[in-house]
Amino acid sequence: MKNKYGLVLIGCGHIGEAHISDIYYHDEIEVVGVVDLNLEAARVFAKKYGAQSYGNDYHEYLKRDDVDIVIIATYVNSHLPILKDCLAAGKHVLCEKPIAGSLEEGREFYDVVKAHPECKVQIAHILRYNESYRKIAEMIHDGAIGDIRLIRMAQNHHIMNRDRYATLLRDCPPIIDCGVHYIDVIRWFTGMDIVSIGGIGTRIGDIAPDGTFNYGLLTMELENGGTAFYEAAWADSTASYNLKEFIGTKGRIRLVLNDYRFQDHEEGDLIEYYDAEENVYHTINLRAKYKNMWGQLKGLIEAIETDGECFPTMDDVFIAYRLALLGDQAIKEKRIISIDSDKDLL
Ligand SMILES: NC(=O)c1ccc[n+]([C@@H]2O[C@H](COP(=O)([O-])OP(=O)(O)OC[C@H]3O[C@@H](n4cnc5c(N)ncnc54)[C@H](O)[C@@H]3O)[C@@H](O)[C@H]2O)c1
């Protein structure tokens, strides 16, 4: 690793704090600046996390030679214009998901990244850096549960910060905002294409803009005929709920995150593996950091230093994004959309 990387964080909100709080103290990183339209938010971050400076306009920072990496942790609709400015200035980027608020912008995002191979762009599909998810991926790839037949996933939020969720909903519904993570997980774990997508959606309360849903359930078919669903809600009256279960011909794996464990929180996440051939349950306790922001940033630095690909690749990111958009379209049009091969979506 090069001795030090100069870094600027743009967006001092919820996820910006998850990034900066996990990286600011590492010797390899010098936080040159923190930026937010809300100058007071940037001032507080600078003081709290020892940034050299703060501001409300990121453009000045892109002119500086001591800035190597920019983290974009702003609202979805601003990702593309900020990315374009960063790449034009020759900076490497770690950008929050989803990449954009529309297919046209998403396509432009993808094309701009491809047009700048000298800059590495990591999209924050953070579950790729979560040790529990990595362990399950490894188990499935090693054949622990045989042929995958069913994936059951839900991630419902009981919203406690209305303003933040109202802003996020203005840009996209939760089945896109969070869905990109879980569509990516399905493709990563199974190594298979998703060949059809459908779903249902509804409005709970008045927080979602007209014509959009703050509850959605995506149904997907895998290329081997297996199925998957993913449910997402952001509402005042939904309970927080988390389900992650992977069922195959030889067994089943269930992930219970630390926060959702009935007991033994101190042991970390619980991975429950049922071996159907032996009729035996195995439990694995893993102290995984849910959002391993430093691990993710190190992934970007490794790609910079080896001139390698980011994890996931931009192709995988774009396919997951397009599938999420198709899922939203399928829900609105009340139909199932077939896809010959999801690679055709590139
Ligand atoms: N990877 C994950 O697990 C995860 C989790 C939560 C949110 N996110 C994503 O992170 C992004 C931000 O979400 P959040 O929950 O942190 O929102 P937030 O409202 O808490 O914070 C966003 C911040 O960005 C600032 N901002 C917006 N435009 C700006 C600009 N042009 N220049 C400077 N600052 C600007 C806002 O003032 C705000 O402080 C969204 O894309 C969201 O989907 C990702």
The ligand as an SDF file (V2000), in Angstrom:
LIG
                    3D

 44 48  0  0  0  0  0  0  0  0999 V2000
  -24.4480    1.0730    1.3870 N   0  0  0  0  0  0  0  0  0  0  0  0
  -25.4010    1.1180    2.3100 C   0  0  0  0  0  0  0  0  0  0  0  0
  -25.5810    0.1810    3.0640 O   0  0  0  0  0  0  0  0  0  0  0  0
  -26.2620    2.3610    2.4290 C   0  0  0  0  0  0  0  0  0  0  0  0
  -27.0110    2.5920    3.5610 C   0  0  0  0  0  0  0  0  0  0  0  0
  -27.7450    3.7970    3.6530 C   0  0  0  0  0  0  0  0  0  0  0  0
  -27.7290    4.6970    2.5890 C   0  0  0  0  0  0  0  0  0  0  0  0
  -27.0040    4.4100    1.4720 N   0  0  0  0  0  0  0  0  0  0  0  0
  -26.9760    5.3290    0.3120 C   0  0  0  0  0  0  0  0  0  0  0  0
  -26.1990    6.4600    0.6530 O   0  0  0  0  0  0  0  0  0  0  0  0
  -26.7010    7.6270   -0.0080 C   0  0  0  0  0  0  0  0  0  0  0  0
  -26.9910    8.7230    1.0310 C   0  0  0  0  0  0  0  0  0  0  0  0
  -27.9400    8.2280    1.9600 O   0  0  0  0  0  0  0  0  0  0  0  0
  -27.9610    8.7250    3.4790 P   0  0  0  0  0  0  0  0  0  0  0  0
  -28.9060    7.8270    4.1620 O   0  0  0  0  0  0  0  0  0  0  0  0
  -26.5730    8.8680    4.0010 O   0  0  0  0  0  0  0  0  0  0  0  0
  -28.6150   10.1700    3.3090 O   0  0  0  0  0  0  0  0  0  0  0  0
  -28.4870   11.4260    4.3150 P   0  0  0  0  0  0  0  0  0  0  0  0
  -29.6370   12.2990    4.0210 O   0  0  0  0  0  0  0  0  0  0  0  0
  -28.3270   10.9630    5.7320 O   0  0  0  0  0  0  0  0  0  0  0  0
  -27.1290   12.1350    3.8950 O   0  0  0  0  0  0  0  0  0  0  0  0
  -26.8620   12.6560    2.6120 C   0  0  0  0  0  0  0  0  0  0  0  0
  -26.0330   13.9170    2.8020 C   0  0  0  0  0  0  0  0  0  0  0  0
  -25.5450   14.3390    1.5240 O   0  0  0  0  0  0  0  0  0  0  0  0
  -25.5570   15.7650    1.4960 C   0  0  0  0  0  0  0  0  0  0  0  0
  -25.5520   16.1940    0.0940 N   0  0  0  0  0  0  0  0  0  0  0  0
  -26.4830   15.9610   -0.8460 C   0  0  0  0  0  0  0  0  0  0  0  0
  -26.1000   16.4730   -2.0440 N   0  0  0  0  0  0  0  0  0  0  0  0
  -24.8710   16.9990   -1.8440 C   0  0  0  0  0  0  0  0  0  0  0  0
  -23.9280   17.6540   -2.6860 C   0  0  0  0  0  0  0  0  0  0  0  0
  -24.1790   17.8840   -3.9960 N   0  0  0  0  0  0  0  0  0  0  0  0
  -22.7460   18.0930   -2.1530 N   0  0  0  0  0  0  0  0  0  0  0  0
  -22.4840   17.8780   -0.8330 C   0  0  0  0  0  0  0  0  0  0  0  0
  -23.3380   17.2670    0.0230 N   0  0  0  0  0  0  0  0  0  0  0  0
  -24.5140   16.8290   -0.4850 C   0  0  0  0  0  0  0  0  0  0  0  0
  -26.8330   16.1220    2.2420 C   0  0  0  0  0  0  0  0  0  0  0  0
  -26.8210   17.4590    2.6920 O   0  0  0  0  0  0  0  0  0  0  0  0
  -26.8390   15.0940    3.3700 C   0  0  0  0  0  0  0  0  0  0  0  0
  -26.1640   15.5830    4.5380 O   0  0  0  0  0  0  0  0  0  0  0  0
  -27.9340    7.1560   -0.7900 C   0  0  0  0  0  0  0  0  0  0  0  0
  -27.5240    6.8570   -2.1090 O   0  0  0  0  0  0  0  0  0  0  0  0
  -28.3290    5.8710   -0.0710 C   0  0  0  0  0  0  0  0  0  0  0  0
  -29.0090    4.9720   -0.9030 O   0  0  0  0  0  0  0  0  0  0  0  0
  -26.2630    3.2810    1.3960 C   0  0  0  0  0  0  0  0  0  0  0  0
  1  2  1  0
  2  3  2  0
  2  4  1  0
  4  5  1  0
  4 44  2  0
  5  6  2  0
  6  7  1  0
  7  8  2  0
  8  9  1  0
  8 44  1  0
  9 10  1  0
  9 42  1  0
 10 11  1  0
 11 12  1  0
 11 40  1  0
 12 13  1  0
 13 14  1  0
 14 15  2  0
 14 16  1  0
 14 17  1  0
 17 18  1  0
 18 19  2  0
 18 20  1  0
 18 21  1  0
 21 22  1  0
 22 23  1  0
 23 24  1  0
 23 38  1  0
 24 25  1  0
 25 26  1  0
 25 36  1  0
 26 27  1  0
 26 35  1  0
 27 28  2  0
 28 29  1  0
 29 30  1  0
 29 35  2  0
 30 31  1  0
 30 32  2  0
 32 33  1  0
 33 34  2  0
 34 35  1  0
 36 37  1  0
 36 38  1  0
 38 39  1  0
 40 41  1  0
 40 42  1  0
 42 43  1  0
M  CHG  2   8   1  16  -1
M  END
$$$$
